[in-house]
Amino acid sequence: MTDQTDIAPAPRQRKPDWIRVKAPTSVGFAETKKLMREKNLATVCEEAACPNIGECWTRKHATVMILGDTCTRACAFCNVKTGMPRMVDPKEPQHVADVAVQMGLKHIVITSVDRDDLPDGGARQFVKVIEALRAQAPDTTIEILTPDFRNKVDSALEMIVEARPDVFNHNLETVPRLYPTIRPGARYYASLRLLERVKTLDPSIFTKSGIMLGLGEQRLEVHQVMDDMRSADIDFLTMGQYLQPTPRHAKVADFVTPQAFDAYASIARAKGFLLVASSPLTRSSYHAGDDFERLRANREARLAAQAARG
């Protein structure tokens, strides 16, 4: 396993004006943080040092990170701590459902650390969380952002699909060429096959994936990732700027301009994605609830157009 301590410190570049955000100070932010601590829940908003945390938590939006706050992998871009995770909390599904009810969430995003130490990679806990949410917050739509379940039992993915989340997200993160240095514990085509398998098992589930820009990828490599995603029938593509969490993480190769993000979005839409979110501050779950409504509307419009054509 690659350890983040093996990565030479890299000086952080000054951020351009278009990705600077204000420090969170709102009452809503404080209330969301208090609730997460009361329920002993981790959030990717905090653990990954998301730049949008102030905006999202003020609006009472949060991405819950289940299976603890310690990851068994050490990707060069990720700020989540690495080590031996604690035991799975049996109360966690109930606590997630409690949060959804107390916050009055219309849409919730559930992600997790990688749990290579578990036989199913944590799949059963995803199922339990989905079941708890369906029981206590039946009107809340559910989006999951999963690890790759690499080298796990074949039933890991199937049991999650059977629980029928509304959106199944798994991020490719970067272009294949950069995997050995940026995402060494994963395999690009294994991640693609995971998302393709979801569609095969249940075509009604929306699939979603995202990549970070600014890691040294080339324009044509990004276009190829788009093509690969469409070949896997992925519905929703997100693209955002990579930001170096600490000096020991991978360095930002370049800050991609908002205009370049817009150009990538235009190309992606032309390739047939149902929805594209592309901007420097875009993250996997940023505006996820609003995006889900757009996803549904876009699919209905596409199906209606196909029916009209006969």
C-alpha positions as CSV (number, residue, x, y, z in Angstrom):
1,M,0.0,0.0,0.0
2,T,1.3,3.4,-0.9
3,D,1.5,5.7,2.1
4,Q,1.1,9.5,1.9
5,T,4.3,9.9,3.9
6,D,6.2,8.5,0.8
7,I,5.1,11.4,-1.3
8,A,7.6,14.3,-1.2
9,P,6.1,17.6,0.1
10,A,5.1,19.9,-2.7
11,P,4.6,23.6,-2.2
12,R,1.1,24.8,-2.7
13,Q,0.3,27.3,-5.4
14,R,-1.6,30.5,-4.8
15,K,-5.2,30.0,-5.7
16,P,-6.7,32.2,-8.5
17,D,-9.6,34.5,-7.6
18,W,-12.2,32.2,-9.1
19,I,-11.8,29.4,-6.6
20,R,-11.4,31.4,-3.4
21,V,-14.2,31.0,-0.9
22,K,-15.0,32.6,2.4
23,A,-14.5,30.8,5.7
24,P,-17.8,29.3,7.1
25,T,-19.4,31.4,9.9
26,S,-23.2,31.0,9.5
27,V,-25.6,29.7,12.1
28,G,-26.7,26.9,9.7
29,F,-23.1,25.8,9.4
30,A,-22.7,25.6,13.2
31,E,-26.0,23.7,13.6
32,T,-25.1,21.1,10.9
33,K,-21.7,20.5,12.6
34,K,-23.3,20.1,16.0
35,L,-25.8,17.5,14.7
36,M,-23.1,15.5,13.0
37,R,-21.1,15.4,16.2
38,E,-24.1,14.4,18.2
39,K,-24.8,11.5,15.9
40,N,-21.1,10.5,15.8
41,L,-21.1,10.8,12.0
42,A,-18.2,11.8,9.8
43,T,-18.7,13.9,6.7
44,V,-16.6,14.0,3.5
45,C,-17.2,17.8,3.6
46,E,-14.8,18.0,6.6
47,E,-12.5,15.0,6.0
48,A,-11.8,16.0,2.4
49,A,-11.5,19.7,3.2
50,C,-14.2,20.6,0.6
51,P,-14.1,24.3,-0.4
52,N,-17.9,24.4,-0.6
53,I,-18.5,23.4,3.0
54,G,-19.6,26.8,4.1
55,E,-22.2,27.2,1.4
56,C,-23.6,23.6,1.7
57,W,-23.7,23.4,5.5
58,T,-25.4,26.8,5.6
59,R,-28.1,25.4,3.4
60,K,-28.3,22.2,5.7
61,H,-26.7,20.0,3.0
62,A,-24.0,17.5,4.0
63,T,-22.5,14.4,2.6
64,V,-22.3,11.7,5.3
65,M,-19.3,9.5,5.2
66,I,-20.1,6.0,6.6
67,L,-17.8,3.2,7.8
68,G,-15.7,5.6,9.9
69,D,-13.2,8.3,9.0
70,T,-10.1,6.2,8.3
71,C,-9.3,4.8,4.9
72,T,-7.3,1.7,4.0
73,R,-5.9,3.4,1.0
74,A,-3.7,6.5,0.5
75,C,-4.5,8.3,-2.7
76,A,-2.2,11.2,-3.5
77,F,-5.1,13.6,-3.9
78,C,-7.2,12.8,-0.9
79,N,-7.1,14.4,2.6
80,V,-9.0,11.5,4.4
81,K,-6.6,9.9,6.9
82,T,-5.1,6.5,6.2
83,G,-4.7,3.6,8.6
84,M,-6.5,0.7,10.2
85,P,-10.2,1.6,10.5
86,R,-12.2,1.0,13.7
87,M,-15.0,-1.5,13.8
88,V,-18.2,-0.8,11.8
89,D,-20.7,1.0,14.0
90,P,-24.0,-0.9,14.1
91,K,-25.8,2.3,15.1
92,E,-24.6,4.2,12.1
93,P,-27.5,3.4,9.7
94,Q,-30.0,4.7,12.4
95,H,-28.0,7.8,13.0
96,V,-27.9,8.6,9.3
97,A,-31.7,8.2,9.1
98,D,-32.0,10.5,12.2
99,V,-30.0,13.2,10.5
100,A,-32.1,13.0,7.3
101,V,-35.3,13.4,9.3
102,Q,-34.0,16.2,11.6
103,M,-32.5,18.2,8.7
104,G,-35.6,17.6,6.6
105,L,-33.5,16.4,3.7
106,K,-35.2,16.0,0.3
107,H,-32.0,14.4,-1.0
108,I,-29.1,12.8,0.8
109,V,-25.6,11.7,-0.3
110,I,-23.9,8.8,1.4
111,T,-20.2,8.1,0.8
112,S,-17.6,6.1,2.6
113,V,-13.9,5.5,3.0
114,D,-12.3,2.5,1.3
115,R,-12.6,-0.6,3.6
116,D,-10.3,-3.1,2.0
117,D,-10.2,-4.8,5.4
118,L,-13.9,-6.0,5.1
119,P,-14.9,-9.0,3.1
120,D,-17.6,-7.1,1.3
121,G,-15.7,-3.7,1.3
122,G,-18.5,-2.2,3.3
123,A,-21.3,-3.0,0.9
124,R,-23.6,-4.4,3.6
125,Q,-23.4,-1.2,5.6
126,F,-24.5,0.8,2.5
127,V,-27.5,-1.5,2.3
128,K,-28.4,-1.0,5.9
129,V,-28.1,2.8,5.6
130,I,-30.4,2.8,2.5
131,E,-32.9,0.5,4.3
132,A,-32.9,2.8,7.4
133,L,-33.5,5.9,5.2
134,R,-36.3,4.2,3.3
135,A,-38.0,3.3,6.5
136,Q,-37.7,6.6,8.3
137,A,-37.4,9.2,5.5
138,P,-39.3,7.6,2.6
139,D,-39.6,10.8,0.6
140,T,-35.8,11.5,0.7
141,T,-34.0,10.5,-2.5
142,I,-30.8,8.6,-1.9
143,E,-27.5,9.1,-3.7
144,I,-24.5,6.9,-2.9
145,L,-20.8,7.5,-3.7
146,T,-19.1,4.2,-3.3
147,P,-15.5,2.8,-3.3
148,D,-14.6,0.4,-6.1
149,F,-15.1,-2.8,-4.0
150,R,-12.0,-4.1,-5.8
151,N,-11.2,-7.8,-5.2
152,K,-14.3,-8.2,-3.0
153,V,-17.0,-10.9,-3.1
154,D,-19.1,-10.7,-6.3
155,S,-22.3,-10.1,-4.3
156,A,-21.0,-6.7,-2.9
157,L,-22.2,-4.6,-5.8
158,E,-25.4,-6.7,-6.4
159,M,-26.6,-6.3,-2.8
160,I,-26.3,-2.5,-3.1
161,V,-28.1,-2.4,-6.5
162,E,-30.9,-4.5,-5.0
163,A,-31.4,-1.9,-2.3
164,R,-32.1,0.5,-5.2
165,P,-30.5,3.9,-4.4
166,D,-31.7,6.6,-6.7
167,V,-28.2,7.5,-7.9
168,F,-25.1,5.3,-7.9
169,N,-21.9,7.4,-8.0
170,H,-18.3,6.2,-8.2
171,N,-15.6,8.6,-9.3
172,L,-12.9,7.7,-11.8
173,E,-11.0,10.8,-10.4
174,T,-8.5,11.2,-13.2
175,V,-7.2,9.9,-16.6
176,P,-5.8,6.4,-16.8
177,R,-2.2,7.6,-17.3
178,L,-2.1,9.2,-13.9
179,Y,-3.5,6.3,-11.9
180,P,-0.2,4.9,-10.8
181,T,0.7,8.2,-9.0
182,I,-2.7,9.7,-8.1
183,R,-4.9,6.6,-7.4
184,P,-2.4,3.7,-7.0
185,G,-4.8,1.4,-5.1
186,A,-7.4,1.5,-7.8
187,R,-7.7,0.4,-11.4
188,Y,-9.3,2.6,-14.1
189,Y,-11.1,-0.1,-16.0
190,A,-12.3,-1.9,-12.9
191,S,-14.0,1.4,-11.9
192,L,-15.6,1.7,-15.3
193,R,-16.8,-1.9,-15.2
194,L,-18.4,-1.3,-11.8
195,L,-20.5,1.5,-13.2
196,E,-21.4,-0.4,-16.3
197,R,-22.5,-3.4,-14.1
198,V,-24.9,-1.1,-12.2
199,K,-26.7,-0.2,-15.4
200,T,-26.8,-3.9,-16.5
201,L,-28.3,-4.9,-13.1
202,D,-30.8,-2.1,-12.9
203,P,-31.1,0.4,-15.8
204,S,-33.4,2.6,-13.8
205,I,-30.7,3.7,-11.4
206,F,-28.9,6.9,-12.4
207,T,-25.1,6.4,-12.6
208,K,-22.7,9.2,-12.0
209,S,-18.9,9.7,-12.1
210,G,-16.5,12.6,-11.8
211,I,-12.9,13.6,-12.5
212,M,-10.6,16.2,-11.2
213,L,-8.8,18.6,-13.5
214,G,-5.4,20.2,-12.9
215,L,-3.4,17.1,-12.2
216,G,-1.5,17.2,-15.4
217,E,-4.0,15.5,-17.7
218,Q,-4.2,16.4,-21.4
219,R,-7.3,17.7,-23.2
220,L,-7.6,14.6,-25.4
221,E,-7.2,12.3,-22.4
222,V,-10.2,14.0,-20.8
223,H,-12.2,13.6,-24.0
224,Q,-11.3,9.8,-24.0
225,V,-12.5,9.5,-20.4
226,M,-15.8,11.0,-21.5
227,D,-16.1,8.5,-24.3
228,D,-15.3,5.6,-21.9
229,M,-18.0,6.9,-19.5
230,R,-20.6,7.0,-22.2
231,S,-19.6,3.5,-23.3
232,A,-20.4,2.4,-19.8
233,D,-23.8,4.3,-20.1
234,I,-23.0,6.8,-17.3
235,D,-25.7,9.4,-17.0
236,F,-24.0,12.3,-15.1
237,L,-20.5,13.6,-15.3
238,T,-18.9,16.0,-12.8
239,M,-15.7,17.9,-13.4
240,G,-13.9,20.1,-10.8
241,Q,-10.6,21.7,-10.0
242,Y,-8.1,19.6,-8.0
243,L,-6.9,21.5,-4.9
244,Q,-3.9,20.3,-3.0
245,P,-5.0,19.6,0.6
246,T,-1.6,19.7,2.2
247,P,2.1,20.0,1.1
248,R,2.4,16.2,1.2
249,H,-0.3,15.6,-1.4
250,A,0.1,15.7,-5.2
251,K,0.8,19.2,-6.5
252,V,-1.6,21.2,-8.6
253,A,-0.2,21.0,-12.2
254,D,-2.4,23.9,-13.3
255,F,-5.5,25.9,-12.4
256,V,-8.0,25.3,-15.2
257,T,-10.0,28.4,-16.1
258,P,-13.8,28.6,-15.9
259,Q,-13.8,29.1,-19.6
260,A,-12.0,25.8,-20.1
261,F,-14.5,24.0,-17.8
262,D,-17.3,25.4,-19.9
263,A,-15.7,24.1,-23.1
264,Y,-15.3,20.6,-21.5
265,A,-19.0,20.8,-20.5
266,S,-20.1,21.6,-24.0
267,I,-18.2,18.6,-25.4
268,A,-19.6,16.3,-22.7
269,R,-23.1,17.3,-23.4
270,A,-22.6,16.7,-27.1
271,K,-21.4,13.2,-26.2
272,G,-24.8,12.4,-24.7
273,F,-24.6,12.7,-20.9
274,L,-28.0,13.4,-19.3
275,L,-26.4,16.0,-17.1
276,V,-22.9,17.7,-16.8
277,A,-21.6,19.8,-13.9
278,S,-18.3,21.4,-14.8
279,S,-16.7,24.3,-12.9
280,P,-13.7,24.9,-10.7
281,L,-15.7,24.4,-7.5
282,T,-17.8,21.5,-8.7
283,R,-17.6,18.5,-6.4
284,S,-19.4,15.1,-6.5
285,S,-22.2,16.1,-4.2
286,Y,-22.2,19.9,-4.8
287,H,-25.9,20.9,-5.4
288,A,-26.7,17.2,-5.6
289,G,-30.4,17.6,-4.8
290,D,-31.0,20.2,-7.5
291,D,-29.0,18.1,-9.9
292,F,-31.1,15.0,-9.2
293,E,-34.2,16.9,-10.1
294,R,-32.6,18.0,-13.4
295,L,-31.5,14.4,-14.0
296,R,-35.0,13.1,-13.7
297,A,-36.4,15.8,-15.9
298,N,-33.8,15.3,-18.6
299,R,-34.4,11.6,-18.7
300,E,-38.1,12.1,-19.0
301,A,-37.6,14.6,-21.8
302,R,-35.2,12.2,-23.6
303,L,-37.6,9.3,-23.3
304,A,-40.5,11.5,-24.6
305,A,-38.5,12.6,-27.6
306,Q,-37.5,9.0,-28.4
307,A,-41.2,7.9,-28.1
308,A,-42.2,10.8,-30.4
309,R,-39.7,9.6,-33.0
310,G,-41.4,6.2,-32.9
